Amino acid sequence: MSVAEIKIPKRIASTLINSLKGGVVPRTGLPYITVGRENEINAFLHDIEIISEGGASFRFISGKYGSGKSFLLQTVRNYAMDKNFVVADADLSPERRLQGTRGQGLATYKELIKNLSTKTRPDGGALPLILERWISKLQSEAVQENGIAFDDPSVHTLTEKKIMQVISSLNEMVHGFDFAKLLTVYYRAYLDGDDEKKNAVIKWFRGEYQTKSDAKAELGVNIVITDDDWYEYIKIFSAFFTRAGYGGFLVLIDELVNLYKIPNSITRQYNYEKILTMYNDTLQGKNSNLGIIMSGTPQCIKDTRRGIFSYEALRSRLEQGRFSTNGIYDLLAPVIELQPLTYEEMLVLTEKLAAIHAVLFDYKCALTEDDFISFIKIEYGRIGAGANITPREVIRDFIELLNILYQNAGISVEKLMQSDGFSYSKNEVEQEEINPLFTEFEI
């Protein structure tokens, strides 16, 4: 039995193979390799539906390195954009935190705004497009509602009246007045064809003004976004995006482990306090049309000494209940714990990768179902693999196998997989536990 053919553009096939071989989650082409995680994805799709109806959501994804956390985040990101959401994502680092005294919180905000994405601008930098689309939408509504032509002089007055309605609804929010004022500045610059002023407004929204005096001189607002208040602007953006015609705003924050690694306990606690604020706002109904997903390792979440659970107010809210045991998990809980992909799911994934690899390099893959089964048995037969191996490691090894077979036509797959370099020492007990799971595949 040979690998089934797959129709996929070569540019996407190249992105998938190169990204996965390098241990990086690709932004495009994920549906071609999505395997398993149906229950987790359905849970997030339910959240997206709630957000689009005016609700809010806050979730954590917990999983060890290479278990598929970032893959799941990117999958949810793509689903949300397909549902007409604005999406922003950022990885935390020593320079990017949720709270800081030297601009680390603001740095995270800047990264989120830089990565603003929509279905028509999926690679980030979507803020100018969103503003232009908003103005065009209001102009079209003014024309249709009043039965006038686009070149009618009254269009601008009617459009500005609609803009004022949006602005008045934002004025009630913290910092909403200045945000609304900048929307007015942008609209007037749009009418005047003043690109310099429009760029200045974008610069302010991106958090790039360092002093109030600069913002006052260029835009007439005596305020700048700071470490302390950047989250308030995320909430304002959420309200604005909804009024601009989008389904909602989804914020994805990965690499929570970088908060766990902060050496100073007081600084860590300040960051966890920021998480608590965001979490409480969501559950108490203070946020609307906003979803937040944070991702990290089990240790950085559950460690009661340095992790998120070291902050008692969060631990008491996020800790698992008594009934989520013995393989039964609550996927509606705040923390979704990723379970390992099954052997069958990994088998399907390797078949998909082989088909994509064949498209990329223009050859017919000769691997049989027995070859795929043998590969999975060897991977999971390593000592300790049952508890420690991750999809990232299996994918890396399999792509390496495909690359070597492609570049060395004289090598048989059996010989390669039985070589000392690939066939690691096996634990007989683990091997006995794995083999029965494959009986339905054996010929």
WOSUL-V852169 format. One record per backbone hydrogen bond with DSSP energy under -1.0 kcal/mol. CO is the residue of the C=O (numbers start at 1). NH is the residue of the N-H. E is the energy in kcal/mol with one decimal. If there is no record, write none. Layout:
co={CO;CO}
nh={NH;NH}
e={E;E}
This chain:
co={9;10;11;12;13;14;15;16;17;18;19;20;29;30;37;38;39;40;41;42;43;44;45;46;47;48;50;51;55;57;59;60;61;62;64;66;68;69;70;71;72;73;74;75;76;77;78;79;80;81;84;86;87;88;90;96;103;104;104;105;106;107;108;109;110;111;113;114;116;117;121;126;127;128;129;130;131;132;133;134;135;136;137;138;139;140;141;142;143;149;152;154;155;156;157;158;159;160;161;162;163;164;165;166;167;170;173;175;176;177;178;179;180;181;182;183;184;185;186;187;188;189;193;194;195;196;197;198;199;200;201;202;203;204;211;212;213;214;215;215;226;230;231;232;233;234;235;236;237;238;239;240;241;242;248;249;250;251;252;253;254;255;256;256;257;259;264;265;266;267;268;269;270;271;272;273;274;275;276;277;278;279;280;281;281;289;290;291;292;293;294;295;296;297;298;299;300;301;303;307;308;311;311;312;314;315;323;325;330;334;336;342;343;344;345;346;347;348;349;350;351;352;353;354;355;356;357;358;368;369;370;371;372;373;374;375;376;381;382;384;385;390;391;392;393;394;395;396;397;398;399;400;401;402;403;404;408;412;413;414;419;422;425;427;428;429;430;431;434;435;436;438;438}
nh={13;14;15;16;17;18;19;20;21;22;24;23;32;33;41;42;43;44;45;46;47;48;49;50;51;52;55;54;289;292;294;336;296;338;67;392;72;73;74;75;76;77;78;79;80;81;82;83;85;84;247;250;117;252;254;93;107;97;108;109;110;111;112;113;114;115;116;125;126;87;118;130;131;132;133;134;135;136;137;138;139;140;141;142;143;144;145;146;148;152;155;158;159;160;161;162;163;164;165;166;167;168;169;170;171;173;176;179;180;181;182;183;184;185;186;187;188;189;190;191;192;194;195;198;199;200;201;202;203;204;205;206;208;207;215;216;217;218;219;221;230;234;235;236;237;238;239;240;241;242;243;244;246;245;86;291;88;293;90;295;92;258;259;260;261;262;268;269;270;271;272;273;274;275;276;277;278;279;280;281;282;283;284;286;287;249;57;251;59;253;61;256;63;301;302;303;308;309;307;310;311;314;315;316;318;319;325;328;333;60;62;346;347;348;349;350;351;352;353;354;355;356;357;358;359;360;361;363;372;373;374;375;376;377;378;379;380;427;385;388;389;394;395;396;397;398;399;400;401;402;403;404;405;406;407;408;411;416;417;418;423;424;383;431;432;433;434;435;437;438;439;441;442}
e={-2.4;-2.9;-1.9;-2.7;-2.5;-2.5;-2.3;-2.5;-2.2;-1.5;-3.0;-1.2;-1.3;-1.6;-2.9;-2.6;-1.8;-1.9;-2.5;-2.0;-1.6;-2.5;-2.0;-2.1;-2.7;-2.3;-2.4;-1.9;-1.9;-2.4;-2.6;-3.2;-2.4;-2.9;-2.1;-1.8;-2.4;-2.4;-2.5;-2.2;-2.6;-2.5;-2.1;-2.1;-2.7;-2.1;-1.9;-1.1;-1.9;-1.8;-3.3;-2.6;-2.8;-3.0;-2.3;-2.1;-2.1;-1.3;-1.4;-1.9;-2.7;-2.0;-2.3;-2.5;-2.4;-1.8;-1.2;-2.0;-2.0;-2.6;-1.5;-2.5;-2.3;-2.4;-2.6;-2.2;-2.1;-2.4;-2.5;-2.1;-2.4;-2.5;-2.2;-2.3;-2.2;-2.5;-2.8;-1.4;-1.6;-1.6;-2.0;-2.6;-2.7;-2.4;-1.7;-1.6;-2.3;-2.2;-1.4;-1.7;-2.7;-2.6;-1.2;-1.1;-1.6;-1.8;-2.4;-1.8;-2.7;-2.2;-2.0;-1.5;-1.8;-2.1;-2.4;-2.2;-2.3;-2.1;-2.1;-2.2;-2.1;-2.6;-1.3;-2.0;-2.6;-1.6;-2.0;-2.2;-2.5;-1.9;-2.6;-1.9;-2.2;-2.0;-1.6;-2.7;-2.3;-2.1;-2.5;-1.0;-1.1;-1.2;-1.7;-1.7;-2.8;-2.0;-1.9;-2.7;-3.3;-1.6;-1.7;-1.6;-2.4;-1.4;-2.6;-2.7;-2.5;-2.6;-2.1;-2.2;-2.6;-1.9;-2.2;-1.3;-1.7;-1.3;-2.1;-2.3;-2.0;-1.7;-2.4;-2.3;-1.5;-1.7;-2.2;-2.1;-2.2;-2.8;-3.0;-2.4;-1.6;-2.3;-2.5;-2.1;-1.4;-2.3;-1.9;-3.2;-2.5;-2.9;-2.5;-2.5;-1.7;-1.1;-3.4;-2.1;-2.0;-1.9;-1.0;-2.0;-1.8;-1.5;-2.4;-2.5;-2.4;-2.3;-1.9;-1.5;-1.2;-3.0;-2.9;-2.3;-2.0;-2.1;-2.2;-2.3;-1.8;-2.0;-2.5;-2.3;-1.9;-2.2;-2.7;-2.0;-1.6;-2.4;-1.9;-1.8;-1.9;-2.3;-2.6;-2.4;-2.3;-2.4;-2.4;-2.6;-2.5;-1.3;-2.0;-1.8;-2.0;-1.8;-2.9;-2.4;-2.4;-2.4;-2.6;-2.0;-2.2;-2.4;-2.7;-2.4;-2.3;-2.3;-2.1;-1.5;-1.8;-2.2;-2.4;-1.4;-3.2;-1.4;-1.0;-2.7;-2.2;-1.6;-1.8;-2.5;-1.6;-2.1;-1.3;-1.7;-1.2}
